Amino acid sequence: MTGTDTATALERATLDKAARENFPVAPFFLPRAWRTDLMAVYGFARLVDDIGDGDLAPGGADARVLGVPPERADDRLALLDAFEADLRRVFDGTPHHPLLRRLQPTVRRRGLTPEPFLGLIAANRQDQLVTRYETYDDLRAYCELSANPVGRLVLAVTGTETPERIRRSDAVCTGLQIVEHLQDVAEDLGRDRIYLPAQDMKRFHVQESDLAAPSAGASVRALVAFEARRARDLLNEGAPLVGSVHGRLKLLLAGFVAGGKAAVRAIAAADFDVLPGPPKPGKLQLLREAGTTLRGEG
């Protein structure tokens, strides 16, 4: 395989995952320039998560491109360090990884800064070192790194960032992250990660072993319901972001908010039993939520 073939394969292995995400990455109704730049940002965010989760394509091609020795190709911290070094080349040189080469024109065209990208790397580095969160505030601080930079990047790419919109966007992104954590309790436990605050688990008399059951007991369901209300409140707090913009961007942001609210409803419809697998909303529920969000209701 030639160098060009390898680069193309690495890009496709990551970018093709966009169709399987819970949210629209770069939908057809957006201007082509926005779609191009949002896909470049997505490629970065998806790849850094794949590094942090150990979900890179087999064969070690990403490690080789990043200059990580073969004996450390499975060392996630080493990969994240190399990825951060390559990210810095986006801003002052020529990056090695094809997804970062794809990102470089977007960074220059939109005047993006390193901070949100570094935040996403820091979140994945934290995932290797921190597997439990004592308080809700601790979890919110993690979401500041793992989720909020994505919304800030969307606003930056579309040229619509203001302090108030950033505040609303942060609320939406944190709400979406908490919803995802609730949907993925069993999967995360399989990675030895728990994103339910320990204080809340104690309050609802939930033990870690309860999360490994095939279905949730009453205490786990009560805990999930409590966290789902927090997520819903955050989504409601951020929802005015949708009404602050116009045109096709309004549709995109409504999709983010509606996706989160529909997921909360799906969790409630499953009687807050998330352990058998992630409750997912249907298309009709998503459309209803999108309509409600666009009208500024609920």
HUGI-V95114 format. One record per backbone hydrogen bond with DSSP energy under -0.5 kcal/mol. CO is the residue of the C=O (numbers start at 1). NH is the residue of the N-H. E is the energy in kcal/mol with one decimal. If there is no record, write none. Layout:
CO_NH_E / CO_NH_E
This chain:
2_6_-2.5 / 3_7_-2.4 / 4_8_-2.5 / 5_9_-2.5 / 6_10_-2.4 / 7_11_-2.3 / 8_12_-2.7 / 9_13_-2.4 / 10_14_-1.1 / 11_14_-0.7 / 11_15_-3.2 / 12_16_-2.2 / 14_17_-1.5 / 15_18_-1.8 / 16_19_-0.8 / 17_20_-1.6 / 18_21_-1.4 / 27_30_-1.8 / 31_35_-2.4 / 32_36_-2.6 / 33_37_-2.0 / 34_38_-3.1 / 35_39_-2.3 / 36_40_-1.6 / 37_41_-2.1 / 38_42_-2.7 / 39_43_-2.5 / 40_44_-1.5 / 41_45_-2.5 / 42_46_-3.4 / 43_47_-2.0 / 44_48_-2.5 / 45_49_-1.8 / 46_50_-2.3 / 47_51_-2.4 / 48_52_-2.2 / 49_53_-2.1 / 50_54_-0.7 / 50_55_-2.9 / 50_56_-0.5 / 51_54_-0.9 / 57_60_-0.8 / 60_64_-2.1 / 61_65_-2.4 / 62_66_-2.0 / 63_67_-0.6 / 63_68_-2.8 / 64_67_-1.1 / 69_72_-2.1 / 70_73_-1.5 / 72_75_-2.0 / 74_76_-1.0 / 75_79_-2.4 / 76_80_-2.7 / 77_81_-2.4 / 78_82_-2.2 / 79_83_-2.6 / 80_84_-2.5 / 81_85_-2.1 / 82_86_-2.0 / 83_87_-2.4 / 84_88_-2.0 / 85_89_-0.9 / 86_90_-0.8 / 87_90_-1.2 / 87_91_-0.7 / 88_91_-0.7 / 88_92_-1.1 / 89_93_-2.0 / 97_100_-0.7 / 97_101_-2.1 / 98_102_-2.1 / 99_103_-1.3 / 100_104_-1.6 / 101_105_-0.7 / 102_106_-0.6 / 103_107_-2.3 / 104_108_-2.2 / 105_109_-2.8 / 106_110_-2.6 / 107_111_-0.9 / 107_112_-1.6 / 114_118_-2.7 / 115_119_-2.3 / 116_120_-1.6 / 117_121_-1.8 / 118_122_-2.7 / 119_123_-2.2 / 120_124_-1.6 / 121_125_-2.3 / 122_126_-2.5 / 123_127_-1.7 / 124_128_-0.7 / 125_128_-0.9 / 125_129_-0.6 / 126_129_-1.1 / 126_130_-3.4 / 131_194_-2.5 / 133_198_-2.9 / 134_199_-2.6 / 135_139_-1.7 / 136_140_-2.6 / 137_141_-2.1 / 138_142_-1.7 / 139_143_-2.4 / 140_144_-1.6 / 141_145_-0.7 / 142_145_-1.3 / 142_146_-2.6 / 143_147_-2.4 / 143_148_-2.2 / 147_150_-1.5 / 147_151_-0.9 / 148_152_-2.0 / 149_153_-2.1 / 150_154_-2.0 / 151_155_-2.2 / 152_156_-2.1 / 153_157_-2.9 / 154_158_-1.9 / 155_160_-2.5 / 155_161_-0.6 / 156_159_-0.9 / 162_166_-2.6 / 163_167_-2.0 / 164_168_-2.4 / 165_169_-2.9 / 166_170_-2.6 / 167_171_-1.6 / 168_172_-2.1 / 169_173_-2.9 / 170_174_-2.5 / 171_175_-2.3 / 172_176_-2.7 / 173_177_-2.2 / 174_178_-2.4 / 175_179_-2.2 / 176_180_-2.3 / 177_181_-2.3 / 178_182_-2.1 / 179_183_-2.4 / 180_184_-1.8 / 182_185_-1.0 / 184_188_-3.2 / 185_189_-2.2 / 186_190_-1.7 / 187_191_-0.7 / 188_191_-1.1 / 188_193_-2.4 / 189_192_-1.9 / 195_197_-0.6 / 197_201_-2.2 / 198_202_-2.4 / 199_203_-2.1 / 200_204_-2.1 / 201_206_-3.2 / 202_205_-1.2 / 207_210_-1.0 / 207_211_-0.7 / 208_211_-1.2 / 209_212_-1.1 / 210_213_-1.1 / 217_221_-2.4 / 218_222_-2.2 / 219_223_-2.1 / 220_224_-2.8 / 221_225_-2.4 / 222_226_-2.0 / 223_227_-2.3 / 224_228_-2.5 / 225_229_-1.9 / 226_230_-1.5 / 227_231_-2.2 / 228_232_-2.6 / 229_233_-2.5 / 230_234_-2.1 / 231_235_-2.4 / 232_236_-2.5 / 233_237_-2.3 / 234_238_-2.1 / 235_239_-1.4 / 238_241_-2.3 / 239_242_-2.0 / 239_243_-0.6 / 240_244_-0.8 / 241_244_-0.8 / 242_245_-1.2 / 246_249_-0.9 / 246_250_-0.7 / 247_250_-0.5 / 247_251_-1.0 / 248_252_-1.9 / 249_253_-2.7 / 250_254_-2.2 / 251_255_-1.8 / 252_256_-1.5 / 253_257_-2.3 / 254_258_-3.0 / 255_259_-2.2 / 256_260_-1.8 / 257_261_-2.5 / 258_262_-2.9 / 259_263_-1.8 / 260_264_-2.1 / 261_265_-2.1 / 262_266_-2.2 / 263_267_-2.3 / 264_268_-2.3 / 265_269_-2.7 / 266_270_-1.4 / 267_272_-2.5 / 268_271_-1.9 / 270_273_-1.4 / 272_274_-1.0 / 274_277_-0.5 / 282_286_-2.0 / 283_287_-2.5 / 284_288_-2.4 / 285_289_-2.5 / 286_290_-2.5 / 287_291_-2.4 / 288_292_-2.4 / 289_293_-2.7 / 290_294_-2.7 / 291_295_-1.7 / 292_297_-2.6 / 293_296_-1.2
